[in-house]
Amino acid sequence: MTVAGSFNAGLFYSLVVNILGAGEIFTWATSYDVAFMIAPKEQKGLASGINLFVLGAISNFICIGIYNACSGWFPANATVEEEYAASTVYKYLWVLIGVAIFGILFNLLPPVTNWLERTIERSSKVNAKEGKAMDDVSMENA
């Protein structure tokens, strides 16, 4: 493979990183929104902490596992162009694309979508009742 081949791998890498970065923006924002809609008023902090653990810690453990499983595809010395060009880093990038596509398809499954909608609806009703009860208590104390 030539230096031109490594340039193509760099373009491929930047495409994947940009797509994953855009996806992370929507994932983090949506997860915080869902955590705050589902959590009762007095447990919003706990919901935020659990959300950070799931998005930060668990996803990083999975990432480390995938990276270690694919470590043979990376060059031993990435600063040497010939070694980088001869590596099969592109296989790792295809694995990342596969993980992203799996996540999209999994979340589009009707049972997953229906479960999330039911959970949000149920939590909204409970939070609305708690909010009304808190308003009634504060009106009695006034």
C-alpha positions in Angstrom: 0.0 0.0 0.0 1.3 3.5 -0.8 1.1 6.8 1.1 -1.9 7.6 -1.0 -3.6 4.5 0.6 -2.9 5.9 4.1 -4.4 9.3 3.0 -7.6 7.4 2.0 -7.7 5.7 5.4 -7.4 9.1 7.0 -10.4 10.4 5.1 -12.3 7.4 6.1 -11.3 7.8 9.7 -12.4 11.5 9.7 -15.7 10.6 8.2 -16.4 8.0 10.9 -15.3 10.3 13.7 -17.5 13.1 12.5 -20.5 10.8 12.2 -19.9 9.3 15.6 -19.4 12.8 17.1 -22.7 14.0 15.7 -24.4 10.9 17.1 -22.9 11.5 20.5 -24.4 15.0 20.6 -27.8 13.6 20.1 -27.3 10.6 22.4 -26.1 12.7 25.4 -28.8 15.4 25.0 -31.5 12.8 24.6 -30.3 10.7 27.5 -30.3 13.7 29.9 -33.8 14.6 28.7 -35.1 11.1 29.2 -33.4 10.8 32.6 -35.0 14.1 33.8 -38.5 13.2 32.4 -38.5 9.8 34.0 -37.0 10.6 37.4 -39.2 11.9 40.3 -38.5 15.5 41.3 -36.4 14.5 44.4 -34.3 12.0 42.5 -33.1 14.1 39.5 -29.5 14.1 40.8 -29.5 10.3 41.2 -30.9 9.9 37.7 -28.2 12.2 36.3 -25.5 10.2 38.1 -26.8 6.9 36.8 -27.0 8.4 33.3 -23.3 9.5 33.6 -22.4 6.0 34.7 -24.2 4.3 31.8 -22.9 6.7 29.2 -19.4 7.2 30.6 -18.3 4.1 32.4 -20.1 1.2 30.8 -19.6 2.5 27.3 -15.9 3.0 27.9 -15.6 -0.5 29.2 -17.2 -1.8 26.0 -14.9 0.4 23.9 -11.8 -0.9 25.7 -12.9 -4.4 25.1 -13.5 -3.8 21.4 -10.1 -2.0 21.1 -8.3 -4.8 22.8 -10.0 -7.4 20.7 -9.0 -5.5 17.5 -5.5 -4.5 18.6 -3.8 -6.8 16.0 -5.2 -4.5 13.3 -3.3 -1.5 14.6 0.3 -0.7 13.6 3.0 -1.1 16.2 4.4 2.3 15.3 1.8 4.6 13.8 4.3 7.4 13.2 6.0 5.4 10.4 3.9 5.9 7.3 4.7 2.6 5.7 3.8 0.7 8.8 0.5 2.6 9.2 -0.3 2.1 5.5 0.4 -1.6 5.8 -1.9 -2.0 8.8 -5.5 -3.0 8.7 -7.0 -0.2 10.8 -9.9 0.1 8.4 -11.2 -3.2 9.8 -11.5 -1.5 13.2 -13.4 1.4 11.6 -15.8 -1.1 10.0 -16.4 -2.6 13.5 -17.3 0.9 14.8 -19.7 1.4 11.9 -21.2 -2.0 12.6 -21.7 -1.1 16.3 -23.3 2.2 15.3 -25.7 0.5 12.8 -26.6 -2.1 15.4 -27.4 0.6 17.9 -29.6 2.4 15.4 -31.4 -0.7 14.4 -31.9 -1.9 18.0 -33.4 1.4 19.1 -35.7 1.3 16.1 -37.2 -2.0 17.1 -40.9 -1.6 18.0 -40.5 -3.3 21.4 -37.7 -1.0 22.4 -39.5 2.1 21.2 -42.8 1.1 22.8 -41.0 0.4 26.1 -39.4 3.8 26.1 -42.6 5.6 25.3 -44.6 3.7 28.0 -41.9 4.4 30.6 -41.9 8.1 29.7 -45.7 8.3 29.7 -46.0 6.4 33.1 -43.3 8.6 34.7 -44.8 11.8 33.4 -48.2 10.8 35.0 -46.5 10.0 38.3 -44.5 13.2 38.3 -47.6 15.2 37.4 -49.5 13.6 40.3 -46.5 14.3 42.7 -46.3 17.9 41.4 -50.0 18.4 42.0 -49.8 16.8 45.5 -46.8 19.1 46.3 -48.8 22.1 45.1 -51.7 21.1 47.3 -49.4 20.7 50.4 -47.8 24.1 49.8 -51.3 25.7 49.4 -52.4 24.2 52.7 -49.3 25.5 54.5 -49.7 29.0 53.1 
